[in-house]
């Protein structure tokens, strides 16, 4: 068997009096002392969470009008975005359900019944019926 060389796991050892010994004793001791000092400063400087929360609550109460205005503006923007995206799709869906499809007027639909009853074979360019057919086929009125 081969013997392993015994190496200390750390480049320093703790003396019985509590000081560190090893390479660069004074530098290592200074680093340990400074880290202990930083930890003590951080723990003593930790803010009281309850006082922070109470201060935040007071600030929000004092400025609630601002938050109401911000909430209303955000709601209006949300509605504008939803409506500008949703309404065109809803309208195209309604036009399709009436019988104005991508390939023309659907057989047996309300659009076919209206065309047969009132318009016959002549559809005027730019009429509401022509525009609805454009919406059904292309998604927009190109009149």
Backbone as numpy.savetxt, mean C-alpha at the origin, in Angstrom:
# Nx Ny Nz CAx CAy CAz Cx Cy Cz
47.06 -41.03 17.30 46.24 -39.84 17.30 47.09 -38.59 17.30
46.59 -37.64 16.69 47.29 -36.38 16.60 46.81 -35.43 17.68
47.72 -34.73 18.29 47.33 -33.81 19.35 46.93 -32.47 18.75
45.91 -31.94 19.30 45.47 -30.63 18.86 46.15 -29.56 19.71
46.48 -28.48 19.07 47.07 -27.41 19.85 45.94 -26.70 20.60
46.25 -26.37 21.83 45.24 -25.73 22.67 45.34 -24.22 22.49
44.23 -23.66 22.02 44.20 -22.22 21.84 43.06 -21.67 22.68
43.26 -20.53 23.21 42.20 -19.88 23.97 41.11 -19.46 22.98
39.85 -19.61 23.37 38.77 -19.25 22.46 38.71 -17.75 22.20
39.25 -16.93 23.09 39.24 -15.48 22.93 40.66 -14.97 23.11
40.99 -13.85 22.56 42.35 -13.32 22.71 42.56 -12.62 24.05
41.67 -12.84 25.00 41.84 -12.24 26.32 41.28 -13.21 27.35
41.61 -12.97 28.61 41.10 -13.79 29.71 40.62 -12.86 30.81
39.66 -13.29 31.58 39.12 -12.49 32.67 39.88 -12.83 33.94
40.53 -11.84 34.51 41.25 -12.06 35.77 40.26 -12.15 36.91
40.70 -12.68 38.03 39.81 -12.82 39.18 39.34 -11.48 39.73
40.12 -10.45 39.54 39.70 -9.14 40.04 38.69 -8.45 39.11
38.36 -9.10 37.99 37.34 -8.57 37.09 37.89 -7.79 35.93
39.21 -7.60 35.86 39.76 -6.87 34.74 40.12 -7.83 33.62
40.21 -7.31 32.42 40.53 -8.14 31.27 42.03 -8.12 31.04
42.56 -9.29 30.65 43.99 -9.37 30.36 44.15 -9.99 28.99
45.15 -9.59 28.28 45.41 -10.15 26.96 46.07 -9.12 26.09
45.97 -9.32 24.77 46.59 -8.38 23.85 45.87 -7.05 23.92
46.60 -6.02 23.98 46.03 -4.68 24.01 45.13 -4.49 25.21
45.61 -4.81 26.41 44.79 -4.77 27.62 44.06 -3.45 27.80
44.77 -2.36 27.69 44.16 -1.07 27.97 43.10 -0.72 26.91
43.35 -1.04 25.67 42.38 -0.75 24.61 41.13 -1.59 24.78
41.31 -2.87 25.08 40.18 -3.77 25.27 39.36 -3.36 26.48
40.04 -3.02 27.57 39.34 -2.60 28.78 38.57 -1.31 28.51
39.15 -0.40 27.74 38.48 0.86 27.42 37.23 0.61 26.58
37.31 -0.32 25.61 36.14 -0.64 24.78 35.02 -1.24 25.61
35.38 -2.16 26.51 34.36 -2.78 27.36 33.73 -1.73 28.25
34.54 -0.88 28.85 34.00 0.16 29.72 33.11 1.13 28.95
33.51 1.50 27.73 32.70 2.43 26.96 31.38 1.79 26.54
31.38 0.48 26.22 30.13 -0.17 25.86 29.21 -0.27 27.06
29.76 -0.49 28.23 28.93 -0.53 29.44 28.33 0.84 29.70
29.11 1.89 29.51 28.63 3.25 29.71 27.52 3.57 28.73
27.68 3.19 27.48 26.64 3.44 26.47 25.36 2.72 26.84
25.47 1.46 27.28 24.27 0.71 27.68 23.56 1.38 28.83
24.33 1.86 29.81 23.72 2.54 30.96 23.03 3.81 30.52
23.65 4.56 29.61 23.04 5.80 29.14 21.76 5.53 28.36
21.77 4.48 27.54 20.58 4.16 26.77 19.44 3.72 27.67
19.75 2.90 28.66 18.68 2.41 29.54 18.13 3.54 30.40
18.96 4.49 30.79 18.46 5.60 31.60 17.73 6.63 30.75
18.02 6.67 29.45 17.40 7.65 28.57 16.15 7.12 27.89
15.77 5.87 28.16 14.59 5.30 27.51 13.35 6.10 27.92
12.55 6.57 26.95 11.40 7.40 27.27 10.28 6.58 27.89
9.49 7.26 28.65 8.33 6.62 29.26 7.24 6.51 28.19
6.88 5.28 27.84 5.94 5.04 26.75 4.57 5.62 27.07
4.15 5.52 28.31 2.83 6.06 28.67 2.77 7.56 28.49
3.85 8.26 28.84 3.83 9.71 28.67 3.85 10.08 27.18
4.57 9.29 26.37 4.56 9.54 24.93 3.17 9.35 24.35
2.48 8.28 24.78 1.12 8.03 24.28 0.15 9.11 24.71
0.27 9.54 25.95 -0.65 10.58 26.42 -0.37 11.90 25.70
0.91 12.20 25.45 1.23 13.41 24.69 0.69 13.32 23.27
0.80 12.15 22.65 0.28 11.96 21.30 -1.24 12.12 21.27
-1.92 11.55 22.26 -3.38 11.68 22.33 -3.79 13.14 22.47
-3.10 13.88 23.32 -3.41 15.30 23.50 -3.18 16.07 22.21
-2.10 15.76 21.51 -1.80 16.46 20.26 -2.87 16.17 19.22
-3.30 14.89 19.11 -4.34 14.54 18.15 -5.66 15.21 18.50
-5.98 15.30 19.81 -7.21 15.98 20.21 -7.15 17.46 19.85
-6.00 18.06 20.03 -5.85 19.48 19.74 -5.90 19.77 18.24
-5.56 18.80 17.42 -5.49 19.00 15.98 -6.47 18.11 15.21
-7.59 17.76 15.83 -8.51 16.83 15.18 -9.14 17.39 13.92
-9.29 18.71 13.82 -9.88 19.30 12.62 -9.01 19.02 11.40
-7.70 19.07 11.59 -6.78 18.79 10.48 -6.97 17.36 9.98
-7.10 16.43 10.92 -7.25 15.03 10.52 -8.60 14.78 9.87
-9.62 15.50 10.29 -10.93 15.35 9.64 -10.85 15.84 8.20
-10.20 16.98 7.99 -10.05 17.51 6.64 -9.23 16.56 5.78
-8.13 16.04 6.34 -7.30 15.08 5.59 -8.10 13.83 5.25
-8.90 13.34 6.19 -9.71 12.14 5.94 -10.73 12.40 4.83
-11.35 13.58 4.83 -12.33 13.90 3.80 -11.66 14.00 2.43
-10.50 14.66 2.38 -9.78 14.79 1.10 -9.38 13.41 0.58
-8.87 12.56 1.46 -8.48 11.21 1.03 -9.69 10.40 0.56
-10.82 10.56 1.23 -12.04 9.86 0.81 -12.49 10.33 -0.57
-12.44 11.63 -0.79 -12.84 12.18 -2.09 -11.89 11.67 -3.19
-10.59 11.70 -2.92 -9.64 11.18 -3.91 -9.87 9.70 -4.19
-10.14 8.94 -3.14 -10.42 7.51 -3.31 -11.65 7.31 -4.17
-12.70 8.06 -3.91 -13.93 7.93 -4.70 -13.71 8.33 -6.15
-12.95 9.40 -6.37 -12.68 9.82 -7.74 -11.93 8.72 -8.50
-10.92 8.16 -7.85 -10.15 7.10 -8.51 -11.02 5.88 -8.78
-11.79 5.47 -7.80 -12.67 4.30 -7.97 -13.69 4.56 -9.08
-14.29 5.74 -9.06 -15.33 6.03 -10.05 -14.77 6.15 -11.46
-13.58 6.73 -11.60 -13.02 6.85 -12.94 -12.57 5.50 -13.49
-12.29 4.57 -12.61 -11.90 3.23 -13.07 -13.13 2.33 -13.22
-14.05 2.42 -12.25 -15.17 1.49 -12.22 -16.31 1.85 -13.16
-16.65 3.12 -13.27 -17.82 3.50 -14.06 -17.70 3.10 -15.53
-16.56 3.32 -16.18 -16.48 2.87 -17.58 -16.69 1.37 -17.73
-16.14 0.59 -16.82 -16.34 -0.86 -16.90 -17.79 -1.24 -16.63
-18.41 -0.56 -15.69 -19.83 -0.83 -15.41 -20.70 -0.48 -16.60
-20.43 0.65 -17.23 -21.23 1.06 -18.39 -21.07 0.10 -19.55
-19.85 -0.34 -19.79 -19.63 -1.32 -20.87 -20.36 -2.62 -20.54
-20.33 -3.02 -19.28 -21.06 -4.23 -18.88 -22.57 -4.09 -19.08
-23.10 -2.93 -18.77 -24.54 -2.69 -18.97 -24.87 -2.72 -20.46
-24.03 -2.08 -21.27 -24.26 -2.07 -22.72 -24.20 -3.48 -23.28
-23.25 -4.28 -22.80 -23.18 -5.68 -23.25 -24.42 -6.45 -22.84
-24.90 -6.21 -21.63 -26.09 -6.95 -21.17 -27.34 -6.56 -21.96
-27.35 -5.38 -22.55 -28.48 -4.98 -23.40 -28.43 -5.63 -24.77
-27.27 -6.18 -25.13 -27.18 -6.89 -26.40 -26.23 -6.28 -27.40
-25.54 -5.22 -27.04 -24.55 -4.61 -27.92 -23.21 -5.30 -27.65
-22.84 -6.23 -28.52 -21.65 -7.03 -28.28 -20.49 -6.68 -29.18
-19.41 -7.40 -29.00 -18.20 -7.19 -29.78 -18.44 -7.52 -31.25
-19.26 -8.52 -31.53 -19.52 -8.94 -32.91 -20.81 -8.36 -33.47
-21.38 -7.38 -32.77 -22.61 -6.76 -33.27 -23.75 -6.97 -32.29
-24.95 -6.77 -32.78 -26.14 -6.91 -31.95 -26.40 -8.40 -31.72
-26.58 -8.76 -30.45 -26.81 -10.17 -30.10 -28.25 -10.55 -30.46
-28.39 -11.72 -31.05 -29.70 -12.22 -31.46 -30.58 -12.45 -30.23
-31.83 -11.97 -30.28 -32.79 -12.17 -29.19 -32.60 -11.23 -28.02
-31.75 -10.22 -28.15 -31.49 -9.29 -27.05 -32.43 -8.09 -27.12
-32.39 -7.25 -26.09 -33.20 -6.03 -26.10 -32.76 -5.10 -27.23
-31.48 -5.06 -27.51 -31.00 -4.22 -28.61 -31.55 -4.70 -29.95
-31.60 -6.01 -30.14 -32.15 -6.57 -31.39 -33.65 -6.27 -31.48
-34.37 -6.40 -30.37 -35.80 -6.10 -30.34 -36.04 -4.62 -30.67
-35.25 -3.72 -30.07 -35.41 -2.29 -30.33 -35.10 -1.96 -31.79
-34.04 -2.55 -32.32 -33.66 -2.28 -33.72 -34.75 -2.78 -34.66
-35.25 -3.97 -34.41 -36.27 -4.54 -35.30 -37.58 -3.76 -35.21
-37.93 -3.29 -34.02 -39.21 -2.61 -33.82 -39.17 -1.16 -34.29
-38.13 -0.41 -33.94 -38.13 1.03 -34.18 -37.19 1.51 -35.29
-36.08 0.83 -35.51 -35.08 1.35 -36.44 -35.05 0.63 -37.77
-35.40 -0.60 -37.77 -35.31 -1.36 -38.99 -33.85 -1.58 -39.37
-33.54 -1.44 -40.64 -32.18 -1.70 -41.10 -31.32 -0.46 -41.19
-31.91 0.73 -40.95 -31.10 1.95 -41.11 -30.72 2.52 -39.75
-29.43 2.52 -39.48 -28.91 3.10 -38.25 -28.12 4.34 -38.66
-28.52 5.48 -38.14 -27.85 6.73 -38.48 -26.49 6.84 -37.79
-25.53 7.36 -38.53 -24.20 7.56 -37.99 -24.28 8.61 -36.87
-23.67 8.33 -35.73 -23.66 9.25 -34.60 -24.89 9.17 -33.71
-25.83 8.27 -34.03 -27.02 8.13 -33.19 -26.67 7.42 -31.89
-27.60 7.48 -30.93 -27.37 6.81 -29.64 -27.20 5.31 -29.85
-27.98 4.74 -30.76 -27.87 3.30 -31.02 -26.50 2.96 -31.59
-25.99 3.79 -32.51 -24.67 3.56 -33.10 -23.57 3.72 -32.04
-23.75 4.70 -31.18 -22.77 4.93 -30.11 -22.75 3.75 -29.14
-23.91 3.23 -28.81 -23.96 2.07 -27.90 -23.34 0.84 -28.54
-23.51 0.71 -29.85 -22.86 -0.41 -30.54 -21.35 -0.24 -30.52
-20.87 0.99 -30.67 -19.42 1.24 -30.58 -18.90 0.93 -29.18
-19.67 1.31 -28.17 -19.27 1.00 -26.79 -19.24 -0.50 -26.59
-20.23 -1.21 -27.10 -20.25 -2.66 -26.95 -19.11 -3.33 -27.67
-18.73 -2.80 -28.83 -17.67 -3.43 -29.62 -16.28 -3.00 -29.20
-16.11 -1.70 -28.93 -14.78 -1.14 -28.70 -14.55 -0.64 -27.28
-15.61 -0.49 -26.52 -15.49 0.02 -25.16 -15.60 1.53 -25.08
-15.78 2.22 -26.20 -15.93 3.67 -26.22 -16.77 4.08 -27.41
-17.40 5.23 -27.31 -18.23 5.74 -28.40 -17.37 6.53 -29.37
-17.32 6.06 -30.60 -16.57 6.73 -31.67 -17.56 7.23 -32.70
-18.19 8.35 -32.38 -19.27 8.78 -33.20 -19.00 9.83 -34.15
